Amino acid sequence: MTRAPALRGGIIAAGEGRRLRQAGWAMPKPMVPIGGVPLLESTIENFVAAGVTSLVIIVNDQEQGCVAWARARFPDLRLRFIVKSTASSLESFQHVSASAEPGRLLLSTVDAWCRPADFVAFVEAARRRPAAGTVLAVTPFVADERPLRLRLDDHGRVTDLGSPSGDLVTAGIYLISERARSMTPPPELARFRDFLGWLLAQEEPVYGEIMPTVIDVDDAHDVALAEALVRPRLRAEGDAT
């Protein structure tokens, strides 16, 4: 039986976290805890659960302390950090993609909080899609003040991205094809979501795989929402001990 090639992993964690700071969180956004676990830790743990042990992670210039913390927390993983404040999520992606080994790239933003089992299920489903395709995690659970809505056809292929209507939204987790990684988008594109729309316009195959619940953790309301979802698991773990 032929084993699937190992996935390359990347985490975008270079955002400023302005709304979280305004709400009272003094630490860098990657260190904001959900259920006592920093966002960066839970995101890395998701990759580990999916079998990915080599990661490129970009943080901004004010988050250098996250580098030493992550290396100490995960001494057995191959973590490569890029410390750079970027102008956009697209620029952050381009740095991560350029630093990762060739192949399909499993990418997550650090604030895309989800249950590990749901992350693993997405990865397994995404890997079954054609290798030439880019796969987006999509969710009906809208917890984003600027959601990117989309539509899928009966085969799971994205037919419309950025429509004002639609029952699904992108979730901040992606499996990027090697071909898409090699493509050079026009310089006027400002955000990663613009890049996804450009891929679609180039008639690149783009698919969606549904995840039941993903929370884009940007403010106090999002933290409370994620805490409410993780609380039953913590209670169950406490009862088991």
DOBA-904622 format. One line per 4 residues: number of its first residue (from 0); their letters; for each residue x, y, z of N, C-alpha, C. Coordinates in Angstrom, 1 decimal, always signed. Atoms other than C-alpha are relative to their C-alpha. Example, Ala and Ser with C-alpha at 12.3 -4.5 7.8 and 13.67 -1.06 7.14 Angstrom:
0> as> +0.9/-1.2/+0.0/+12.3/-4.5/+7.8/+0.9/+1.2/+0.0  -0.9/-1.1/+0.0/+13.7/-1.1/+7.1/-0.8/+1.1/+0.8 .
***
This chain:
0> mtra> +0.8/-1.2/+0.0/+0.0/+0.0/+0.0/+0.9/+1.2/+0.0  -0.8/-1.3/+0.2/+1.5/+3.4/-1.1/-0.5/+1.0/+1.1  +0.3/-1.0/-1.0/+1.7/+5.9/+1.7/-0.1/+1.4/-0.6  +0.1/-1.3/+0.5/+0.6/+9.4/+1.0/+1.2/+0.8/+0.4 .
4> palr> -1.2/-0.8/-0.3/+3.5/+11.9/+0.9/-0.3/+0.9/+1.2  +0.2/-0.9/-1.2/+4.1/+13.9/+4.1/-0.4/+1.4/-0.4  +0.4/-1.3/+0.2/+2.4/+17.2/+4.3/+1.0/+1.0/+0.6  -0.7/-1.2/-0.5/+4.2/+20.5/+4.8/-1.0/+0.8/+0.8 .
8> ggii> +0.9/-0.7/-0.8/+2.7/+22.6/+7.5/+0.4/+1.5/+0.2  -0.3/-1.4/-0.2/+2.5/+26.4/+7.9/-1.1/+0.6/+0.9  +0.9/-0.7/-0.9/+0.9/+28.7/+10.5/+0.3/+1.5/-0.2  -0.1/-1.5/+0.1/+0.2/+32.4/+9.9/-0.5/+0.6/+1.4 .
12> aage> +0.3/-0.6/-1.3/+0.4/+34.2/+13.3/+0.6/+1.4/+0.1  -0.7/-1.3/+0.0/+1.7/+37.6/+12.3/-1.0/+1.2/+0.1  +1.0/-1.1/-0.2/-1.6/+39.6/+12.9/+0.3/+0.8/+1.3  -0.2/-0.9/-1.2/-1.6/+42.5/+15.4/-0.8/-0.4/+1.2 .
16> grrl> +0.9/+0.3/-1.1/-4.5/+41.2/+17.5/-0.5/+1.3/+0.7  +0.4/-1.3/-0.6/-5.7/+44.8/+18.0/-1.2/-0.1/+0.8  +1.3/+0.0/-0.8/-9.2/+44.0/+19.1/+0.1/-0.8/+1.3  -0.2/+0.7/-1.2/-8.0/+41.5/+21.6/+0.7/+0.8/+1.0 .
20> rqag> -0.7/-0.9/-0.9/-5.6/+44.0/+23.1/-0.9/+1.1/+0.5  +1.0/-1.0/-0.5/-8.4/+46.6/+23.3/-0.9/-0.6/+1.0  +0.9/+0.7/-0.9/-10.5/+44.0/+25.1/+0.7/-0.4/+1.3  -0.6/+0.3/-1.3/-7.8/+43.6/+27.8/+1.1/-1.1/+0.0 .
24> wamp> -1.0/+1.0/+0.0/-5.5/+40.8/+26.6/+1.4/+0.7/-0.3  -1.3/-0.7/+0.2/-1.9/+42.1/+27.1/+1.0/-0.8/-0.7  -1.0/+0.8/+0.7/-0.1/+39.1/+25.6/-0.2/+0.0/-1.5  +0.1/+0.1/+1.5/+0.6/+38.6/+21.9/-1.2/-1.0/-0.3 .
28> kpmv> +1.2/+0.8/+0.4/-2.4/+37.1/+20.0/+0.3/-1.5/+0.0  -0.2/+1.4/-0.1/-0.8/+33.7/+19.6/+0.0/-0.7/+1.4  +0.0/+0.5/-1.4/-0.6/+33.4/+23.4/-1.3/+0.1/+0.7  +1.3/-0.1/-0.6/-4.2/+34.2/+24.1/-0.6/-1.4/+0.3 .
32> pigg> +0.4/+1.3/-0.4/-5.6/+31.2/+26.0/-1.4/-0.3/-0.3  +1.3/+0.6/+0.0/-8.6/+29.1/+25.2/+0.0/-1.3/+0.8  +0.0/+1.1/-0.9/-9.4/+26.7/+28.0/+1.4/-0.2/+0.6  -1.3/+0.1/-0.6/-6.0/+27.5/+29.4/+1.1/-0.3/-0.9 .
36> vpll> -1.0/+0.4/+1.0/-4.2/+26.6/+26.2/+0.2/+1.2/-1.0  -0.2/-1.1/+0.9/-2.6/+29.4/+24.1/-0.4/-0.4/-1.5  +0.5/+0.3/+1.4/-3.9/+29.6/+20.5/+1.2/-0.6/-0.8  -1.1/+0.6/+0.8/-0.4/+28.8/+19.1/+0.2/-1.4/+0.4 .
40> esti> -0.1/+1.4/-0.4/-0.2/+25.7/+21.2/-1.1/-0.9/-0.6  +1.1/+0.9/+0.5/-3.6/+24.4/+20.2/+0.1/-0.1/-1.5  -0.2/+0.1/+1.5/-2.9/+25.2/+16.5/+1.1/-1.1/-0.3  -1.1/+0.9/+0.3/+0.4/+23.3/+16.6/-0.5/-1.4/+0.4 .
44> enfv> +0.5/+1.3/-0.4/-1.3/+20.4/+18.5/-0.9/-0.6/-1.1  +0.8/+0.5/+1.1/-3.8/+20.2/+15.6/+0.8/-0.6/-1.1  -0.9/+0.5/+1.1/-1.0/+19.7/+13.1/+0.6/-1.3/+0.5  -0.6/+1.2/-0.5/+0.6/+17.1/+15.3/-1.0/-1.2/+0.0 .
48> aagv> +1.1/+1.0/+0.0/-2.8/+15.2/+15.6/-0.2/-0.5/-1.4  +0.2/+0.4/+1.4/-2.9/+15.2/+11.8/+1.3/-0.6/-0.6  -1.2/+0.7/+0.4/+0.6/+13.7/+11.6/+1.1/+1.0/-0.6  -1.0/-0.9/+0.5/+2.5/+16.9/+10.6/+0.9/+0.5/+1.1 .
52> tslv> -1.0/-0.3/-1.1/+5.7/+17.4/+12.6/+1.1/+1.0/-0.5  -0.9/-1.0/+0.5/+7.5/+20.0/+10.4/-0.8/+1.2/-0.4  +0.8/-1.1/+0.2/+6.1/+23.5/+10.5/+0.8/+1.3/-0.2  -0.5/-1.3/+0.2/+6.9/+27.0/+9.2/-1.0/+1.0/+0.6 .
56> iivn> +0.9/-0.9/-0.8/+5.4/+29.7/+11.5/+0.5/+1.4/-0.2  -0.4/-1.4/+0.0/+5.4/+33.4/+10.9/-0.7/+0.8/+1.1  +0.5/-0.8/-1.1/+5.0/+35.8/+13.8/+0.5/+1.5/-0.3  -0.5/-1.3/+0.2/+5.4/+39.6/+13.8/+1.1/+0.4/+0.9 .
60> dqeq> -1.2/-0.4/-0.7/+8.3/+41.6/+15.2/-0.3/+0.1/+1.5  +0.3/-0.1/-1.4/+6.5/+42.1/+18.5/-0.3/-1.3/+0.7  +0.4/+1.3/-0.5/+5.9/+38.4/+19.0/+1.2/-0.9/+0.1  -1.2/+0.8/+0.0/+9.5/+37.2/+19.2/+0.1/-1.0/+1.2 .
64> gcva> +0.0/+0.8/-1.2/+8.9/+35.8/+22.7/-0.7/-1.3/-0.3  +0.7/+1.3/+0.3/+6.6/+33.2/+21.1/+0.9/-1.1/-0.6  -0.9/+1.0/+0.6/+9.5/+31.6/+19.3/+0.7/-0.8/+1.0  -0.6/+0.8/-1.0/+11.4/+30.6/+22.4/-1.0/-0.9/+0.8 .
68> wara> +1.0/+0.8/-0.7/+8.2/+29.5/+24.1/-0.4/-1.2/-0.8  +0.4/+1.1/+0.8/+7.2/+27.3/+21.2/+1.1/-1.1/-0.1  -1.1/+1.0/+0.1/+10.6/+25.7/+20.9/+0.1/-0.8/+1.3  -0.1/+0.7/-1.3/+10.6/+24.9/+24.6/-1.2/-0.9/+0.2 .
72> rfpd> +1.2/+0.8/-0.2/+7.0/+23.6/+24.5/+0.0/-1.2/-0.9  +0.0/+1.1/+1.0/+7.6/+21.4/+21.4/+1.4/-0.3/-0.4  -1.4/+0.2/+0.4/+11.2/+20.3/+21.5/+0.3/-1.1/-1.0  -0.2/+1.1/+1.0/+10.7/+17.3/+19.3/-0.5/+0.3/-1.4 .
76> lrlr> +0.5/-0.3/+1.3/+9.1/+19.1/+16.4/+1.0/+0.9/-0.8  -0.9/-0.9/+0.8/+10.9/+20.8/+13.5/-0.8/+1.3/-0.3  +0.7/-1.3/+0.2/+9.7/+24.4/+13.8/+1.0/+1.0/-0.6  -0.8/-1.1/+0.6/+11.1/+27.1/+11.6/-0.9/+1.3/+0.1 .
80> fivk> +0.7/-1.2/-0.2/+10.1/+30.6/+12.5/+0.5/+1.1/-0.9  -0.3/-1.2/+0.7/+9.9/+33.7/+10.4/-0.5/+1.1/+0.9  +0.4/-1.2/-0.8/+9.9/+36.9/+12.5/+0.0/+1.2/-0.9  +0.1/-1.1/+1.0/+8.5/+39.6/+10.3/-1.4/+0.6/+0.1 .
84> stas> +1.3/-0.7/+0.1/+5.7/+42.2/+10.5/-0.3/+0.2/-1.5  +0.4/+0.0/+1.4/+3.9/+41.9/+7.2/-1.2/+1.0/-0.3  +1.0/-0.9/+0.3/+1.5/+44.2/+5.4/-1.4/-0.6/-0.2  +1.2/+0.6/+0.2/-1.1/+41.6/+4.8/+0.1/-1.5/+0.2 .
88> sles> +0.0/+1.4/-0.1/-2.2/+38.0/+5.2/+0.6/-0.7/-1.2  -0.5/+0.6/+1.2/-1.2/+37.3/+1.6/+1.5/+0.1/+0.1  -1.5/-0.1/-0.2/+2.4/+38.6/+2.3/+0.5/-1.1/+1.0  -0.4/+1.0/-0.9/+2.5/+36.3/+5.3/+0.0/-1.4/-0.6 .
92> fqhv> +0.1/+1.3/+0.7/+1.4/+33.3/+3.2/+1.2/-0.2/-0.9  -1.1/+0.2/+1.0/+4.0/+34.0/+0.6/+1.3/-0.2/+0.7  -1.3/+0.3/-0.8/+6.8/+34.1/+3.2/+0.0/-1.5/+0.5  +0.0/+1.4/-0.5/+5.6/+30.8/+4.7/+0.1/-1.0/-1.2 .
96> sasa> -0.1/+0.9/+1.1/+5.1/+29.2/+1.3/+1.4/-0.1/-0.6  -1.4/+0.0/+0.6/+8.6/+30.2/+0.1/+1.0/-0.7/+0.9  -0.9/+0.6/-1.0/+10.2/+28.8/+3.3/-0.3/-1.5/+0.2  +0.4/+1.4/-0.2/+8.3/+25.5/+3.3/+0.6/-0.9/-1.2 .
100> epgr> -0.4/+0.9/+1.0/+9.5/+22.5/+1.4/-1.0/-0.2/-1.1  +1.0/+0.1/+1.1/+7.9/+21.8/-2.0/-1.1/-1.1/+0.3  +1.1/+0.9/-0.2/+4.6/+19.9/-2.1/-1.3/+0.7/+0.4  +1.2/-0.5/-0.5/+1.1/+20.4/-0.8/+0.2/+0.6/+1.4 .
104> llls> -0.2/-0.7/-1.2/+1.0/+22.9/+2.1/-1.3/+0.1/+0.8  +1.1/-0.1/-0.9/-1.4/+22.5/+5.0/+0.2/+1.2/+0.8  -0.2/-1.3/-0.5/-1.9/+26.0/+6.2/-1.2/+0.3/+1.0  +1.0/-0.5/-0.9/-3.8/+27.5/+9.2/+0.4/+1.3/+0.6 .
108> tvda> -0.2/-1.2/-0.8/-4.2/+30.9/+10.7/+0.0/-0.4/+1.5  -0.1/+0.3/-1.4/-3.4/+30.9/+14.4/-1.3/+0.2/+0.8  +1.3/-0.3/-0.7/-6.8/+32.2/+15.3/-1.2/-0.8/-0.5  +1.1/+0.9/+0.5/-8.8/+29.5/+13.5/-0.1/-1.1/+1.0 .
112> wcrp> +0.1/+0.9/-1.1/-9.8/+27.7/+16.7/-1.0/-1.1/-0.3  +1.0/+1.1/+0.2/-11.4/+24.2/+16.3/+0.4/-1.2/+0.8  -0.3/+1.3/-0.7/-11.5/+20.8/+17.9/+1.0/-0.8/-0.8  -1.0/+0.8/+0.8/-8.5/+18.6/+17.0/-0.6/-1.1/-0.9 .
116> adfv> +0.6/+1.1/+0.8/-10.8/+15.8/+15.8/-0.5/+0.6/-1.3  +0.5/-0.6/+1.2/-12.4/+18.2/+13.3/+1.1/+0.4/-0.9  -1.2/-0.3/+0.8/-9.0/+19.4/+12.1/+0.5/-1.2/-0.7  -0.5/+1.3/+0.6/-7.9/+15.8/+11.5/-0.9/-0.4/-1.1 .
120> afve> +1.0/+0.4/+1.0/-11.1/+15.0/+9.7/+0.1/+0.8/-1.3  -0.2/-0.8/+1.2/-10.6/+18.0/+7.4/+1.2/-0.4/-0.8  -1.3/+0.4/+0.7/-7.0/+16.9/+6.6/-0.2/-1.3/-0.8  +0.2/+1.3/+0.6/-8.1/+13.4/+5.8/-0.9/+0.2/-1.2 .
124> aarr> +0.9/-0.2/+1.2/-10.9/+14.6/+3.5/+0.7/+0.8/-1.1  -0.6/-0.8/+1.0/-8.8/+17.2/+1.8/+1.1/-0.8/-0.8  -1.1/+0.8/+0.7/-6.0/+14.7/+1.0/-0.6/-0.9/-1.0  +0.7/+0.9/+1.0/-8.6/+12.6/-0.9/-0.4/+0.8/-1.3 .
128> rpaa> +0.3/-0.8/+1.2/-9.2/+15.5/-3.3/+1.2/-0.1/-0.9  -1.1/+0.1/+1.0/-7.1/+15.6/-6.5/+1.2/+0.9/+0.5  -1.2/-0.7/-0.5/-3.5/+16.7/-5.7/+0.2/+1.4/-0.7  -0.1/-1.3/+0.7/-3.8/+19.5/-8.3/-0.9/+1.1/+0.6 .
132> gtvl> +1.0/-0.9/-0.5/-6.6/+21.1/-6.3/+0.4/+0.6/+1.4  -0.1/-0.7/-1.3/-6.6/+23.6/-3.4/-1.3/-0.2/+0.7  +1.1/+0.3/-0.8/-8.9/+22.7/-0.6/-0.2/+1.0/+1.2  +0.3/-1.0/-1.1/-10.6/+25.2/+1.8/-0.8/-0.7/+1.0 .
136> avtp> +0.9/+0.4/-1.1/-12.0/+24.3/+5.2/-1.1/+1.0/+0.0  +1.1/-0.9/+0.0/-15.5/+25.8/+5.1/-1.0/-0.5/+1.2  +0.9/+0.3/-1.1/-18.1/+26.0/+7.9/-1.3/+0.7/-0.1  +1.3/-0.8/-0.1/-21.8/+26.9/+8.4/+0.0/+0.8/+1.3 .
140> fvad> +0.0/-0.7/-1.3/-20.8/+28.2/+11.8/+0.7/+1.4/-0.2  -0.5/-1.3/+0.4/-20.4/+32.0/+11.1/+0.4/+0.7/+1.3  -0.4/-0.7/-1.2/-18.3/+33.5/+13.9/+1.1/+1.0/-0.4  -1.0/-0.9/+0.6/-16.5/+36.2/+11.9/-0.8/+1.3/-0.4 .
144> erpl> +0.7/-1.3/+0.3/-17.5/+39.9/+11.5/+0.1/+0.3/-1.5  -0.1/-0.2/+1.4/-16.2/+39.8/+7.9/+0.1/-1.3/-0.7  -0.1/+1.4/+0.5/-17.0/+36.3/+6.7/+0.2/+0.0/-1.5  -0.2/+0.2/+1.5/-15.9/+35.2/+3.2/-0.9/-1.2/-0.4 .
148> rlrl> +1.0/+1.0/+0.4/-19.0/+33.4/+1.9/+0.4/-0.7/-1.3  -0.3/+0.7/+1.2/-18.9/+30.8/-0.8/-1.1/-1.0/-0.3  +0.9/+1.0/+0.4/-20.9/+28.2/-2.7/+0.8/-1.2/-0.6  -0.6/+1.2/+0.5/-20.1/+24.6/-3.5/-1.0/-0.7/-1.0 .
152> ddhg> +0.9/+0.8/+0.8/-21.4/+22.4/-6.3/-0.2/-1.3/+0.6  +0.3/+1.3/-0.6/-22.6/+18.9/-5.8/+1.2/-0.9/+0.2  -1.3/+0.8/-0.1/-19.0/+17.6/-6.1/+1.0/+0.7/+1.0  -0.9/-0.6/-0.9/-17.6/+19.9/-3.5/+0.9/+1.1/-0.5 .
156> rvtd> -0.9/-1.0/+0.6/-16.0/+22.3/-5.9/-0.6/+1.4/+0.2  +0.4/-1.4/-0.3/-16.1/+26.0/-5.1/-0.4/+0.7/-1.3  +0.5/-0.6/+1.2/-18.2/+27.8/-7.7/-0.1/+1.5/+0.1  +0.2/-1.5/-0.2/-18.5/+31.3/-6.1/+0.7/+0.3/+1.3 .
160> lgsp> -0.7/-0.4/-1.2/-16.3/+33.0/-3.6/-0.1/+1.5/+0.2  +0.2/-1.5/-0.2/-17.1/+36.4/-2.0/-1.4/+0.5/-0.2  +1.4/-0.4/+0.2/-20.8/+36.4/-2.7/-0.6/+0.5/+1.3  +0.6/-0.5/-1.2/-22.9/+38.4/-0.2/-0.9/-1.1/+0.7 .
164> sgdl> +0.9/+1.0/-0.6/-25.1/+35.3/+0.3/+0.8/-1.3/-0.1  -0.7/+1.3/+0.0/-24.2/+31.7/+0.9/-0.1/-0.6/+1.4  +0.1/+0.6/-1.3/-24.6/+29.2/+3.8/+1.3/-0.4/+0.6  -1.3/+0.4/-0.5/-20.9/+28.5/+4.1/+1.0/+1.1/+0.0 .
168> vtag> -1.0/-1.0/+0.0/-17.9/+30.6/+5.0/+1.4/-0.7/+0.1  -1.4/+0.5/-0.1/-14.1/+30.0/+4.8/+0.4/+0.0/+1.5  -0.3/+0.2/-1.4/-12.6/+28.8/+8.1/+1.5/+0.3/+0.4  -1.4/-0.3/-0.4/-8.9/+29.8/+8.0/+0.9/-1.1/+0.0 .
172> iyli> -0.8/+1.2/+0.1/-7.6/+26.3/+7.3/+0.0/-0.4/-1.5  -0.1/+0.2/+1.5/-6.4/+25.3/+3.8/+1.0/-1.1/-0.3  -1.0/+0.9/+0.5/-4.6/+22.6/+1.9/+0.3/+0.6/-1.4  -0.4/-0.7/+1.3/-2.7/+24.5/-0.9/+0.8/-0.9/-0.9 .
176> sera> -0.7/+0.9/+1.0/-1.7/+22.6/-4.0/+1.4/+0.6/-0.3  -1.4/-0.4/+0.4/+2.0/+22.7/-5.1/-0.1/+1.0/-1.1  +0.1/-0.9/+1.1/+0.9/+24.4/-8.3/-0.5/+1.4/+0.4  +0.4/-1.3/-0.5/-1.0/+27.1/-6.5/+1.1/+0.8/+0.7 .
180> rsmt> -1.1/-0.7/-0.7/+2.0/+27.8/-4.4/+1.0/+0.6/-0.9  -1.0/-0.5/+1.0/+4.1/+28.3/-7.5/-0.5/+1.2/-0.8  +0.5/-1.0/+0.9/+1.8/+30.8/-9.1/+0.2/+1.4/+0.7  -0.3/-1.3/-0.5/+2.6/+34.5/-8.8/-1.3/+0.9/-0.2 .
184> pppe> +1.3/-0.8/+0.2/-0.6/+36.6/-8.1/+0.4/+1.5/-0.4  -0.2/-1.4/+0.3/-0.9/+40.2/-9.4/+0.3/+0.8/+1.2  -0.4/-0.8/-1.2/+0.7/+42.8/-7.1/-1.1/+0.7/+0.7  +1.1/-0.8/-0.6/-2.6/+44.6/-6.5/-0.8/-0.8/+1.0 .
188> larf> +0.8/+0.8/-0.9/-4.0/+41.7/-4.5/+0.5/+0.4/+1.4  -0.4/-0.5/-1.4/-4.0/+42.8/-0.8/-0.1/-1.0/+1.1  +0.2/+1.0/-1.1/-5.2/+39.8/+1.2/+0.0/-1.4/-0.5  +0.0/+1.4/+0.4/-5.1/+36.1/+1.2/-1.3/-0.5/-0.7 .
192> rdfl> +1.3/+0.3/+0.6/-8.8/+35.9/+0.4/-0.1/+0.5/-1.4  -0.1/-0.4/+1.4/-8.1/+37.9/-2.7/+0.8/-1.0/-0.9  -0.8/+1.0/+0.7/-5.5/+35.3/-3.7/-0.9/-1.2/-0.3  +0.9/+1.2/+0.3/-8.1/+32.5/-3.3/-1.0/+0.3/-1.1 .
196> gwll> +0.9/-0.4/+1.1/-10.6/+34.5/-5.5/+0.8/+0.0/-1.3  -0.8/+0.0/+1.3/-7.8/+34.9/-8.1/+0.2/-1.4/-0.5  -0.2/+1.4/+0.4/-7.1/+31.2/-8.1/-1.3/-0.5/-0.7  +1.3/+0.4/+0.6/-10.8/+30.6/-8.8/-0.2/+0.6/-1.4 .
200> aqee> +0.1/-0.7/+1.3/-10.7/+33.2/-11.6/+0.9/-0.6/-1.0  -0.9/+0.6/+0.9/-7.7/+31.4/-13.1/-0.4/-1.4/-0.4  +0.6/+1.3/+0.2/-9.9/+28.3/-13.2/+0.9/-1.2/+0.6  -0.7/+1.0/-0.7/-7.7/+26.5/-10.8/-1.0/-0.8/+0.8 .
204> pvyg> +1.0/+0.8/-0.7/-9.6/+23.6/-9.1/+0.1/+0.3/+1.5  +0.1/-0.4/-1.4/-10.7/+24.8/-5.6/-1.2/-0.7/+0.6  +1.1/+0.8/-0.7/-12.7/+22.5/-3.3/-0.3/+0.5/+1.4  +0.3/-0.3/-1.4/-14.4/+22.9/+0.0/-0.3/-1.2/+0.8 .
208> eimp> +0.4/+1.1/-0.9/-14.6/+20.5/+2.9/-0.6/+0.6/+1.3  +0.8/-0.6/-1.0/-17.1/+21.2/+5.6/+0.6/-0.4/+1.4  -0.3/+0.3/-1.4/-16.0/+21.5/+9.3/-1.1/+0.6/+0.8  +1.2/-0.4/-0.7/-18.8/+21.8/+11.8/+0.1/+1.3/+0.7 .
212> tvid> -0.1/-1.2/-0.8/-17.4/+24.5/+14.0/+1.5/+0.5/+0.0  -1.3/-0.7/+0.0/-14.4/+26.9/+13.5/-0.3/+1.4/+0.5  +0.2/-1.4/-0.5/-14.1/+30.2/+15.5/+1.2/+0.8/-0.4  -1.0/-1.0/+0.4/-12.1/+33.1/+14.1/+0.2/+0.9/+1.3 .
216> vdda> -0.1/-0.7/-1.3/-10.8/+34.4/+17.5/+0.7/+1.3/-0.2  -0.5/-1.3/+0.2/-10.5/+38.1/+17.0/-0.3/+1.0/+1.2  +0.4/-0.9/-1.1/-12.2/+39.6/+20.1/-0.5/-0.7/+1.2  +0.4/+0.6/-1.2/-13.6/+39.0/+23.5/-1.2/-1.0/-0.2 .
220> hdva> +1.2/+0.9/+0.2/-16.9/+37.5/+22.2/+0.5/-1.3/-0.6  -0.5/+1.2/+0.6/-14.9/+35.0/+20.1/+0.7/-0.9/+1.1  -0.6/+0.8/-1.0/-12.9/+33.9/+23.1/-1.0/-0.7/+0.9  +1.1/+0.6/-0.8/-16.0/+33.4/+25.2/-0.7/-1.1/-0.7 .
224> laea> +0.7/+1.0/+0.8/-17.6/+31.4/+22.4/+0.9/-1.3/-0.1  -0.9/+1.2/+0.0/-14.5/+29.1/+22.1/+0.1/-0.6/+1.3  -0.1/+0.5/-1.4/-14.3/+28.8/+25.9/-1.3/-0.9/+0.2  +1.3/+0.8/-0.2/-18.0/+27.6/+25.9/+0.1/-1.3/-0.7 .
228> lvrp> -0.1/+1.3/+0.7/-17.2/+24.9/+23.3/+1.0/-0.9/+0.6  -1.0/+0.9/-0.6/-14.1/+23.6/+25.1/-0.3/-0.4/+1.4  +0.3/+0.3/-1.4/-15.6/+23.6/+28.6/-0.5/-1.4/+0.2  +0.4/+1.4/-0.2/-17.5/+20.3/+28.2/+1.1/-1.0/+0.0 .
232> rlra> -1.1/+0.9/+0.1/-14.3/+18.6/+27.1/+0.9/+0.0/+1.3  -0.8/-0.2/-1.2/-12.4/+20.0/+30.1/-0.7/-0.7/+1.2  +0.8/+0.6/-1.1/-15.2/+18.9/+32.4/+0.1/-1.5/+0.0  -0.1/+1.4/+0.1/-15.1/+15.4/+31.0/+1.4/-0.6/+0.4 .
236> egda> -1.4/+0.4/-0.3/-11.3/+15.2/+31.3/+0.2/+0.0/+1.5  -0.1/-0.1/-1.4/-11.6/+16.3/+34.9/-0.7/-1.1/+0.7  +0.8/+1.1/-0.6/-14.3/+13.7/+35.7/+0.8/-1.3/-0.2  -0.8/+1.2/+0.2/-12.0/+11.0/+34.2/+1.1/-0.2/+0.9 .
240> t> -1.1/+0.1/-0.9/-9.2/+11.8/+36.6/-0.5/+0.0/+1.4 .
***
